[in-house]
Amino acid sequence: MSVFKEKITVACARKEALFDRDKNRYALYSMFAGAYLTMSTAVGIIGADVIASQFPALARFVFTFIFAIGLVFVLIFNGELATSNMMYLSAAAYYKRISWKKVTAILLYCTFFNLVGAIILAYLLNQSFSFQQLTDKSFVINAVQLKLAKTDWMNFIEGITANMFVNMAIMGYLFLKEESARFFIVIAAIFMFVFLINEHLVANFASFMLAGFSPVENITGFHLINILRQWFVVFLGNWLGGGLFIGIAYAWLNEANTK
């Protein structure tokens, strides 16, 4: 058995067992994943606004670097992140270790509670002094308006590429043994997709909820139908990028056990 197949099988078995045995704990792990990304998003937003007052060109760099730390938190503290589960579970389904019906059920459950975690943290953070100072010129407001203005096709394609970057980070974390190398590959891969402004569902949960609870009113395009449209298309793109282009592709490559 290849190392990839072994790690995917073990991880999937653990996830499926927890989901079947104790959905409350699985929900909490999922909420923590949404919360960790919301925390790093929040700090990145304020950091971008602060640096933009003196060096506007650096705002995007600051936000991107700080946001990337959120995935490190997810990995270290065992959060259940829907977009990484797209890779794990799709690869395990290819190996016939789990049914596609169960894959879909786990992903939808995990996604919902990632959103719940993002909502709770976004609400709490918006009670703070820093977030009460947000204006319609703030980084997060402009970012959300840009995302909501994208076409479905653009959201779909960017959803694919974003989750390819994310799951490159996940695989690097799985296979590398040296801690500093693991940290570097996670930060590097996440930095790349965020800097390109590609679309990641749970990251969007964080930024949208932080904007939604902010004191800023009349955010362009920020209404329920448009938000759900964006999330649905990005979900499909993320699943294709993480599930097929990374998970199933590497499952097939490692099935021959030639490496």
C-alpha positions as a Markdown table, in Angstrom:
| # | Residue | x | y | z |
|---|---|---|---|---|
| 1 | Met | 0.0 | 0.0 | 0.0 |
| 2 | Ser | 1.4 | 3.4 | -0.9 |
| 3 | Val | 2.0 | 6.0 | 1.8 |
| 4 | Phe | -0.7 | 8.3 | 0.3 |
| 5 | Lys | -3.3 | 5.5 | 0.3 |
| 6 | Glu | -2.4 | 4.5 | 3.9 |
| 7 | Lys | -2.7 | 8.1 | 5.2 |
| 8 | Ile | -5.9 | 8.8 | 3.3 |
| 9 | Thr | -7.5 | 5.5 | 4.5 |
| 10 | Val | -6.6 | 6.1 | 8.1 |
| 11 | Ala | -7.8 | 9.7 | 8.1 |
| 12 | Cys | -11.0 | 8.9 | 6.4 |
| 13 | Ala | -11.8 | 6.0 | 8.8 |
| 14 | Arg | -11.2 | 8.3 | 11.7 |
| 15 | Lys | -13.5 | 11.0 | 10.2 |
| 16 | Glu | -16.2 | 8.6 | 9.3 |
| 17 | Ala | -16.1 | 6.9 | 12.7 |
| 18 | Leu | -16.4 | 10.2 | 14.6 |
| 19 | Phe | -19.2 | 11.3 | 12.3 |
| 20 | Asp | -21.1 | 8.0 | 12.9 |
| 21 | Arg | -20.4 | 7.8 | 16.6 |
| 22 | Asp | -20.7 | 11.3 | 17.9 |
| 23 | Lys | -22.1 | 14.0 | 15.5 |
| 24 | Asn | -22.0 | 16.6 | 18.3 |
| 25 | Arg | -18.2 | 16.3 | 18.6 |
| 26 | Tyr | -17.8 | 16.3 | 14.8 |
| 27 | Ala | -19.9 | 19.4 | 14.7 |
| 28 | Leu | -17.7 | 21.1 | 17.3 |
| 29 | Tyr | -14.5 | 20.2 | 15.4 |
| 30 | Ser | -16.1 | 21.7 | 12.3 |
| 31 | Met | -17.2 | 24.8 | 14.1 |
| 32 | Phe | -13.6 | 25.3 | 15.4 |
| 33 | Ala | -12.3 | 25.1 | 11.8 |
| 34 | Gly | -14.7 | 27.8 | 10.7 |
| 35 | Ala | -13.8 | 29.8 | 13.8 |
| 36 | Tyr | -10.0 | 29.6 | 13.3 |
| 37 | Leu | -10.2 | 30.9 | 9.7 |
| 38 | Thr | -12.5 | 33.7 | 10.8 |
| 39 | Met | -10.0 | 34.7 | 13.5 |
| 40 | Ser | -7.1 | 34.9 | 11.1 |
| 41 | Thr | -9.3 | 36.7 | 8.5 |
| 42 | Ala | -10.3 | 39.2 | 11.2 |
| 43 | Val | -6.7 | 40.0 | 12.2 |
| 44 | Gly | -5.7 | 40.2 | 8.5 |
| 45 | Ile | -8.5 | 42.6 | 7.8 |
| 46 | Ile | -7.5 | 45.0 | 10.5 |
| 47 | Gly | -3.8 | 44.6 | 9.6 |
| 48 | Ala | -4.6 | 45.5 | 6.0 |
| 49 | Asp | -6.5 | 48.6 | 7.0 |
| 50 | Val | -3.8 | 49.7 | 9.4 |
| 51 | Ile | -1.0 | 49.3 | 6.8 |
| 52 | Ala | -3.1 | 50.8 | 4.0 |
| 53 | Ser | -3.1 | 54.2 | 5.8 |
| 54 | Gln | 0.7 | 54.5 | 5.2 |
| 55 | Phe | 1.5 | 51.9 | 2.5 |
| 56 | Pro | -1.6 | 51.0 | 0.5 |
| 57 | Ala | 0.3 | 48.6 | -1.8 |
| 58 | Leu | 1.2 | 46.4 | 1.1 |
| 59 | Ala | -2.4 | 45.9 | 2.4 |
| 60 | Arg | -3.0 | 42.8 | 0.3 |
| 61 | Phe | 0.3 | 41.2 | 1.3 |
| 62 | Val | -0.4 | 41.8 | 5.0 |
| 63 | Phe | -3.9 | 40.3 | 4.8 |
| 64 | Thr | -2.8 | 37.3 | 2.8 |
| 65 | Phe | 0.1 | 36.4 | 5.1 |
| 66 | Ile | -2.0 | 36.7 | 8.3 |
| 67 | Phe | -4.9 | 34.8 | 6.8 |
| 68 | Ala | -2.7 | 31.8 | 5.9 |
| 69 | Ile | -1.9 | 31.2 | 9.6 |
| 70 | Gly | -5.6 | 30.2 | 10.0 |
| 71 | Leu | -5.0 | 26.9 | 8.2 |
| 72 | Val | -2.0 | 26.2 | 10.4 |
| 73 | Phe | -4.4 | 26.5 | 13.4 |
| 74 | Val | -6.9 | 24.2 | 11.7 |
| 75 | Leu | -4.2 | 21.5 | 11.1 |
| 76 | Ile | -2.6 | 21.7 | 14.5 |
| 77 | Phe | -5.9 | 21.7 | 16.5 |
| 78 | Asn | -7.6 | 19.0 | 14.3 |
| 79 | Gly | -10.4 | 21.2 | 12.9 |
| 80 | Glu | -12.7 | 19.6 | 10.4 |
| 81 | Leu | -12.5 | 21.8 | 7.3 |
| 82 | Ala | -14.9 | 21.0 | 4.5 |
| 83 | Thr | -12.5 | 21.9 | 1.7 |
| 84 | Ser | -9.7 | 19.6 | 2.9 |
| 85 | Asn | -12.3 | 16.8 | 3.6 |
| 86 | Met | -13.2 | 17.1 | -0.1 |
| 87 | Met | -9.8 | 15.7 | -0.9 |
| 88 | Tyr | -9.7 | 13.1 | 1.9 |
| 89 | Leu | -13.2 | 11.8 | 1.3 |
| 90 | Ser | -13.1 | 11.8 | -2.5 |
| 91 | Ala | -9.8 | 9.9 | -2.5 |
| 92 | Ala | -11.2 | 7.4 | 0.0 |
| 93 | Ala | -14.4 | 7.0 | -2.1 |
| 94 | Tyr | -12.1 | 6.3 | -5.2 |
| 95 | Tyr | -10.5 | 3.5 | -3.1 |
| 96 | Lys | -14.0 | 2.3 | -2.2 |
| 97 | Arg | -13.4 | 2.8 | 1.6 |
| 98 | Ile | -16.5 | 5.0 | 1.8 |
| 99 | Ser | -19.6 | 5.5 | -0.3 |
| 100 | Trp | -20.3 | 8.7 | -2.2 |
| 101 | Lys | -23.6 | 9.0 | -0.3 |
| 102 | Lys | -21.7 | 9.1 | 3.0 |
| 103 | Val | -19.1 | 11.5 | 1.5 |
| 104 | Thr | -21.8 | 13.9 | 0.5 |
| 105 | Ala | -23.5 | 13.7 | 3.9 |
| 106 | Ile | -20.2 | 14.4 | 5.8 |
| 107 | Leu | -19.3 | 17.3 | 3.5 |
| 108 | Leu | -22.7 | 19.0 | 3.9 |
| 109 | Tyr | -22.6 | 18.5 | 7.7 |
| 110 | Cys | -19.1 | 19.8 | 8.0 |
| 111 | Thr | -19.8 | 22.7 | 5.7 |
| 112 | Phe | -22.8 | 23.8 | 7.7 |
| 113 | Phe | -20.9 | 23.8 | 11.0 |
| 114 | Asn | -17.9 | 25.6 | 9.4 |
| 115 | Leu | -20.5 | 28.3 | 8.7 |
| 116 | Val | -21.9 | 28.2 | 12.2 |
| 117 | Gly | -18.3 | 28.6 | 13.6 |
| 118 | Ala | -17.7 | 31.5 | 11.3 |
| 119 | Ile | -21.0 | 33.2 | 12.3 |
| 120 | Ile | -20.3 | 33.0 | 16.0 |
| 121 | Leu | -16.7 | 34.3 | 15.8 |
| 122 | Ala | -17.7 | 37.0 | 13.3 |
| 123 | Tyr | -20.4 | 38.2 | 15.6 |
| 124 | Leu | -18.1 | 38.3 | 18.7 |
| 125 | Leu | -15.3 | 40.0 | 16.8 |
| 126 | Asn | -17.7 | 42.7 | 15.5 |
| 127 | Gln | -18.4 | 43.7 | 19.1 |
| 128 | Ser | -14.8 | 44.8 | 19.5 |
| 129 | Phe | -13.4 | 48.3 | 19.1 |
| 130 | Ser | -11.4 | 47.5 | 16.0 |
| 131 | Phe | -14.4 | 46.3 | 14.0 |
| 132 | Gln | -16.6 | 49.2 | 15.1 |
| 133 | Gln | -14.2 | 51.4 | 13.2 |
| 134 | Leu | -14.8 | 49.7 | 9.8 |
| 135 | Thr | -16.0 | 51.9 | 6.9 |
| 136 | Asp | -17.1 | 51.4 | 3.4 |
| 137 | Lys | -13.4 | 51.9 | 2.4 |
| 138 | Ser | -12.2 | 49.0 | 4.6 |
| 139 | Phe | -10.4 | 46.0 | 3.1 |
| 140 | Val | -13.0 | 43.5 | 4.0 |
| 141 | Ile | -15.9 | 45.5 | 2.5 |
| 142 | Asn | -14.1 | 46.0 | -0.8 |
| 143 | Ala | -13.1 | 42.3 | -0.9 |
| 144 | Val | -16.7 | 41.1 | -0.3 |
| 145 | Gln | -18.1 | 43.4 | -2.9 |
| 146 | Leu | -15.5 | 42.1 | -5.4 |
| 147 | Lys | -16.4 | 38.5 | -4.7 |
| 148 | Leu | -20.1 | 39.1 | -5.0 |
| 149 | Ala | -19.6 | 40.9 | -8.4 |
| 150 | Lys | -17.9 | 37.9 | -10.0 |
| 151 | Thr | -19.7 | 35.8 | -12.5 |
| 152 | Asp | -20.6 | 32.2 | -11.8 |
| 153 | Trp | -18.0 | 30.9 | -14.2 |
| 154 | Met | -15.3 | 33.0 | -12.6 |
| 155 | Asn | -16.3 | 31.8 | -9.1 |
| 156 | Phe | -16.4 | 28.2 | -10.3 |
| 157 | Ile | -12.9 | 28.2 | -11.9 |
| 158 | Glu | -11.4 | 30.2 | -9.0 |
| 159 | Gly | -13.1 | 27.7 | -6.6 |
| 160 | Ile | -11.2 | 24.9 | -8.4 |
| 161 | Thr | -7.8 | 26.5 | -8.2 |
| 162 | Ala | -8.2 | 27.8 | -4.7 |
| 163 | Asn | -8.9 | 24.3 | -3.3 |
| 164 | Met | -6.0 | 22.8 | -5.3 |
| 165 | Phe | -3.7 | 25.2 | -3.5 |
| 166 | Val | -5.4 | 24.3 | -0.1 |
| 167 | Asn | -5.0 | 20.6 | -0.6 |
| 168 | Met | -1.4 | 21.0 | -1.8 |
| 169 | Ala | -0.9 | 22.5 | 1.7 |
| 170 | Ile | -2.7 | 19.6 | 3.3 |
| 171 | Met | -0.7 | 17.0 | 1.5 |
| 172 | Gly | 2.5 | 18.8 | 2.3 |
| 173 | Tyr | 1.5 | 18.8 | 6.0 |
| 174 | Leu | 0.8 | 15.1 | 5.8 |
| 175 | Phe | 4.0 | 14.0 | 4.1 |
| 176 | Leu | 6.6 | 16.4 | 5.5 |
| 177 | Lys | 8.1 | 15.4 | 8.9 |
| 178 | Glu | 10.1 | 18.6 | 9.8 |
| 179 | Glu | 7.8 | 21.1 | 11.5 |
| 180 | Ser | 9.3 | 24.2 | 10.0 |
| 181 | Ala | 9.0 | 22.7 | 6.5 |
| 182 | Arg | 5.3 | 21.9 | 7.2 |
| 183 | Phe | 4.7 | 25.5 | 8.4 |
| 184 | Phe | 6.4 | 26.9 | 5.3 |
| 185 | Ile | 4.4 | 24.8 | 2.7 |
| 186 | Val | 1.1 | 25.6 | 4.4 |
| 187 | Ile | 1.8 | 29.3 | 4.5 |
| 188 | Ala | 3.2 | 29.4 | 1.0 |
| 189 | Ala | 0.3 | 27.5 | -0.7 |
| 190 | Ile | -2.4 | 29.4 | 1.2 |
| 191 | Phe | -0.7 | 32.7 | 0.5 |
| 192 | Met | -0.8 | 32.0 | -3.3 |
| 193 | Phe | -4.5 | 31.4 | -3.6 |
| 194 | Val | -5.5 | 34.3 | -1.3 |
| 195 | Phe | -3.2 | 36.7 | -3.1 |
| 196 | Leu | -4.8 | 35.7 | -6.4 |
| 197 | Ile | -8.2 | 36.4 | -4.8 |
| 198 | Asn | -9.4 | 32.9 | -5.7 |
| 199 | Glu | -12.5 | 31.6 | -4.0 |
| 200 | His | -12.5 | 29.3 | -1.0 |
| 201 | Leu | -15.8 | 28.6 | 0.6 |
| 202 | Val | -14.9 | 28.7 | 4.3 |
| 203 | Ala | -12.7 | 31.7 | 3.8 |
| 204 | Asn | -15.8 | 33.4 | 2.2 |
| 205 | Phe | -17.9 | 32.3 | 5.2 |
| 206 | Ala | -15.4 | 34.3 | 7.4 |
| 207 | Ser | -15.2 | 37.4 | 5.3 |
| 208 | Phe | -18.9 | 37.6 | 4.4 |
| 209 | Met | -19.9 | 37.2 | 8.0 |
| 210 | Leu | -17.4 | 39.7 | 9.3 |
| 211 | Ala | -18.7 | 42.2 | 6.7 |
| 212 | Gly | -22.3 | 41.3 | 7.4 |
| 213 | Phe | -22.1 | 42.0 | 11.2 |
| 214 | Ser | -20.0 | 45.2 | 10.7 |
| 215 | Pro | -21.5 | 48.7 | 11.1 |
| 216 | Val | -21.2 | 49.3 | 7.3 |
| 217 | Glu | -24.5 | 49.4 | 5.5 |
| 218 | Asn | -25.6 | 49.0 | 1.9 |
| 219 | Ile | -22.7 | 46.7 | 0.9 |
| 220 | Thr | -23.1 | 46.3 | -2.9 |
| 221 | Gly | -24.4 | 42.9 | -3.8 |
| 222 | Phe | -24.7 | 41.8 | -0.2 |
| 223 | His | -28.1 | 40.1 | -0.2 |
| 224 | Leu | -29.2 | 36.5 | 0.6 |
| 225 | Ile | -29.8 | 35.2 | -2.9 |
| 226 | Asn | -26.5 | 36.6 | -4.3 |
| 227 | Ile | -24.6 | 35.3 | -1.3 |
| 228 | Leu | -26.1 | 31.8 | -1.6 |
| 229 | Arg | -25.4 | 31.8 | -5.3 |
| 230 | Gln | -21.8 | 32.6 | -4.7 |
| 231 | Trp | -21.4 | 30.0 | -2.0 |
| 232 | Phe | -23.1 | 27.2 | -4.0 |
| 233 | Val | -20.9 | 27.8 | -7.1 |
| 234 | Val | -17.7 | 28.0 | -5.0 |
| 235 | Phe | -18.7 | 24.8 | -3.1 |
| 236 | Leu | -18.9 | 22.9 | -6.4 |
| 237 | Gly | -15.6 | 24.4 | -7.7 |
| 238 | Asn | -13.9 | 23.6 | -4.4 |
| 239 | Trp | -15.1 | 20.0 | -4.5 |
| 240 | Leu | -13.9 | 19.6 | -8.1 |
| 241 | Gly | -10.5 | 21.1 | -7.3 |
| 242 | Gly | -9.9 | 19.3 | -4.1 |
| 243 | Gly | -11.7 | 16.1 | -4.8 |
| 244 | Leu | -10.9 | 15.4 | -8.4 |
| 245 | Phe | -7.9 | 17.4 | -9.3 |
| 246 | Ile | -6.0 | 16.6 | -6.1 |
| 247 | Gly | -7.7 | 13.7 | -4.2 |
| 248 | Ile | -8.7 | 11.3 | -7.0 |
| 249 | Ala | -5.8 | 12.3 | -9.2 |
| 250 | Tyr | -3.3 | 11.4 | -6.5 |
| 251 | Ala | -5.2 | 8.3 | -5.5 |
| 252 | Trp | -5.0 | 7.1 | -9.1 |
| 253 | Leu | -1.3 | 8.0 | -9.4 |
| 254 | Asn | -0.5 | 6.2 | -6.2 |
| 255 | Glu | -2.6 | 3.1 | -6.9 |
| 256 | Ala | 0.1 | 1.7 | -9.2 |
| 257 | Asn | 2.6 | 2.1 | -6.3 |
| 258 | Thr | 5.3 | 3.1 | -8.7 |
| 259 | Lys | 6.8 | 5.8 | -6.6 |
